[in-house]
């Protein structure tokens, strides 16, 4: 039974997966599978359209877009991020995930990451909460690599809280009506 209110073709399903700092790259493989299995089961679907992965310790904090991009290049753990990516590639190859994405990768981190992975992400989602402009080097890289940039300003992009796990009778219209 599908947890969706309409036919699957009426939806673009995006999942954002947040990895906690305590999870090693090896543990993330199982955690990723478990999380996606839960989403697929609860929604009653066989695949999701976009999986955005958020690694710990990455942000776009700074007084200006240039400072935020530079600071971002020194954040996170490049080795663990690269060691985690093969499970995303596997899920993509199996058809469980149609497109892959990253969260909070600045121009330097994204450029280095793209050079080292087999299946490249097509989305980079960033949150420019302190500086209100996307760093120009990231815009240029996105254009060059034909990547989509999803930009949110602050934490106000989403006004609703989704319950976990999502019940099969979940009605997205009710959440939209109750949003502030």
C-alpha positions as CSV (number, residue, x, y, z in Angstrom):
1,X,0.0,0.0,0.0
2,X,1.3,3.4,-0.9
3,X,1.8,6.2,1.6
4,X,1.3,8.7,-1.1
5,X,-2.0,10.4,-1.8
6,X,-1.7,10.3,-5.5
7,X,0.1,8.3,-8.2
8,X,3.8,8.0,-7.7
9,X,4.4,9.9,-11.0
10,X,2.9,13.0,-9.4
11,X,5.8,13.3,-7.0
12,X,9.4,14.2,-7.0
13,X,10.6,12.5,-3.8
14,X,13.7,14.1,-2.2
15,X,15.3,12.7,0.9
16,X,18.0,14.6,2.9
17,X,20.1,12.3,5.0
18,X,22.1,13.9,7.9
19,X,25.1,11.9,9.1
20,X,26.0,12.3,12.8
21,X,29.6,13.0,13.7
22,X,29.9,9.8,15.7
23,X,29.1,7.5,12.8
24,X,32.2,6.2,11.0
25,X,32.3,5.8,7.2
26,X,31.8,2.1,7.6
27,X,28.7,2.5,9.9
28,X,27.2,5.0,7.4
29,X,26.7,2.3,4.8
30,X,24.2,0.4,7.1
31,X,22.6,3.6,8.4
32,X,22.0,4.8,4.8
33,X,20.4,1.6,3.8
34,X,18.3,1.5,6.9
35,X,17.1,5.1,6.5
36,X,16.2,4.6,2.8
37,X,14.5,1.3,3.4
38,X,12.3,3.0,6.0
39,X,11.4,5.9,3.6
40,X,10.7,3.5,0.8
41,X,8.5,1.3,3.0
42,X,6.6,4.2,4.6
43,X,5.9,5.8,1.2
44,X,5.2,2.5,-0.5
45,X,7.6,3.3,-3.4
46,X,10.5,1.5,-5.0
47,X,12.8,4.6,-5.5
48,X,13.4,8.2,-4.6
49,X,14.2,10.9,-7.1
50,X,16.9,12.7,-5.2
51,X,19.1,11.8,-2.2
52,X,20.9,14.8,-0.6
53,X,23.7,13.8,1.8
54,X,24.7,16.1,4.6
55,X,28.0,15.4,6.3
56,X,28.8,16.7,9.8
57,X,30.7,19.9,10.4
58,X,29.9,21.7,7.1
59,X,28.3,25.1,6.9
60,X,28.3,28.4,5.1
61,X,29.1,30.7,8.1
62,X,30.9,34.0,7.5
63,X,30.5,37.7,7.3
64,X,30.5,37.6,3.5
65,X,30.1,35.0,0.8
66,X,33.9,34.9,0.1
67,X,34.7,34.2,3.7
68,X,32.0,31.6,4.0
69,X,33.3,29.7,1.0
70,X,36.9,29.9,2.2
71,X,35.9,28.7,5.7
72,X,33.9,25.8,4.2
73,X,37.0,24.5,2.4
74,X,38.5,23.7,5.8
75,X,35.5,22.0,7.3
76,X,34.3,18.4,7.4
77,X,36.4,15.3,6.8
78,X,37.3,14.8,3.1
79,X,38.5,11.3,3.7
80,X,35.3,10.1,5.4
81,X,33.1,12.0,2.9
82,X,34.8,10.1,0.1
83,X,34.8,6.8,1.9
84,X,31.0,7.2,2.5
85,X,30.1,8.0,-1.1
86,X,30.3,4.5,-2.6
87,X,27.1,3.5,-0.9
88,X,25.4,6.4,-2.6
89,X,26.8,5.3,-5.9
90,X,25.6,1.7,-5.3
91,X,22.1,2.9,-4.5
92,X,22.1,5.0,-7.7
93,X,23.3,2.0,-9.8
94,X,20.6,-0.2,-8.3
95,X,18.0,2.4,-9.2
96,X,16.9,3.0,-5.6
97,X,18.1,6.7,-6.0
98,X,17.7,8.4,-9.3
99,X,19.9,11.5,-8.6
100,X,22.5,12.2,-5.9
101,X,23.2,15.5,-4.1
102,X,25.4,17.0,-1.4
103,X,24.7,19.7,1.2
104,X,26.9,22.6,2.2
105,X,29.8,21.9,-0.2
106,X,31.6,25.1,-1.1
107,X,33.5,25.6,-4.4
108,X,36.8,24.1,-3.2
109,X,35.3,21.1,-1.4
110,X,32.9,20.4,-4.3
111,X,35.6,20.7,-7.0
112,X,37.9,18.3,-5.1
113,X,35.0,15.9,-4.5
114,X,33.9,15.8,-8.1
115,X,37.5,14.9,-9.2
116,X,37.5,11.8,-7.0
117,X,34.1,10.1,-7.2
118,X,32.8,7.8,-9.9
119,X,29.2,9.0,-9.9
120,X,29.0,12.7,-9.4
121,X,26.3,14.5,-7.5
122,X,24.0,16.7,-9.6
123,X,22.9,19.0,-6.7
124,X,24.6,21.0,-4.1
125,X,22.3,22.4,-1.5
126,X,23.6,25.3,0.6
127,X,22.2,27.4,3.4
128,X,23.6,31.0,3.4
129,X,22.2,32.0,6.7
130,X,24.7,34.7,7.7
131,X,25.7,36.0,4.3
132,X,22.9,36.5,1.8
133,X,24.9,35.7,-1.4
134,X,26.0,32.5,-3.0
135,X,29.8,32.6,-3.3
136,X,30.8,33.5,-7.0
137,X,33.3,30.7,-7.3
138,X,30.5,28.2,-6.4
139,X,28.2,29.8,-9.0
140,X,30.9,29.4,-11.6
141,X,31.7,25.8,-10.7
142,X,28.0,25.0,-10.8
143,X,27.7,26.5,-14.3
144,X,30.9,24.7,-15.5
145,X,29.8,21.3,-14.1
146,X,26.1,21.8,-15.0
147,X,25.1,21.3,-11.4
148,X,22.0,22.6,-9.7
149,X,22.4,24.8,-6.6
150,X,19.6,24.7,-4.1
151,X,19.9,27.8,-1.9
152,X,18.1,28.5,1.3
153,X,18.5,31.6,3.5
154,X,18.5,30.9,7.2
155,X,16.3,28.1,8.5
156,X,13.1,29.6,7.2
157,X,13.0,27.6,3.9
158,X,10.8,24.9,5.5
159,X,8.0,25.8,7.9
160,X,6.7,22.3,8.6
161,X,8.0,19.5,10.8
162,X,7.6,16.0,9.4
163,X,6.9,13.2,11.9
164,X,9.2,10.2,11.9
165,X,8.3,7.6,10.9
166,X,5.8,9.0,8.4
167,X,2.5,7.3,9.0
168,X,0.8,5.7,6.0
169,X,-2.2,8.1,6.4
170,X,0.1,11.1,6.3
171,X,-1.7,14.0,4.5
172,X,0.7,16.7,3.1
173,X,-2.2,19.1,2.6
174,X,-2.9,19.2,6.3
175,X,0.8,20.2,7.0
176,X,0.7,22.9,4.4
177,X,-2.5,24.4,5.8
178,X,-1.0,24.3,9.3
179,X,2.3,25.9,8.3
180,X,3.2,29.3,9.7
